[in-house]
Amino acid sequence: MTERIERTKAYLKECLAKSPYFKRYPGKFSYRYEHSLRVAAIGAQIARADGLDEEALTLGCLLHDLSYQREFLTQEDWLNHGRESAALARPWLLGLGLSAGLTEELCYGIAIHVDDEADFEGERTALAELIGDCDNIDRYDSYRIYEVLES
């Protein structure tokens, strides 16, 4: 695992720990954080198998739900969380030293992972598309089914 991935894991955990929602429901914090780790592991495995940039896809997958650091009060907030996560991830990725082009590619993938819409122009590259695919692979588990039925 690279230093940038380790730093991003710590950053994600720190950001999510500040969430007012997770302060109220601390049991949900571990699910969201571990979900992001699982999505990143799925991304790393796919990147290795397909000859893609493993570090980049792992970083994008780790940050795909970064906006969970705030509270979602409406269904619209939830629908926008991909776009907000992309906006929050952009300065972090640039600060890690990723190129502007790679940063935008990952942010586009993060932005579209919820409802296939971004609030900026981007290209549907393999890396961008895979962020949402990896999220979907992990999302269909027993906890998610329980969570949907509960609501």
Sequence and secondary structure as in RCSB ss.txt:
>XXXX:A:sequence
MTERIERTKAYLKECLAKSPYFKRYPGKFSYRYEHSLRVAAIGAQIARADGLDEEALTLGCLLHDLSYQREFLTQ
EDWLNHGRESAALARPWLLGLGLSAGLTEELCYGIAIHVDDEADFEGERTALAELIGDCDNIDRYDSYRIYEVLE
S
>XXXX:A:secstr
  HHHHHHHHHHHHHHHT HHHHH HHHHHHHHHHHHHHHHHHHHHHHHHT  HHHHHHHHHHTTGGGGS   SH
HHHHTHHHHHHHHHHHHHHHTT  HHHHHHHHHHHHHTTTS  SS     HHHHHHHHHHHHHHSSHHHHHHHHH
 
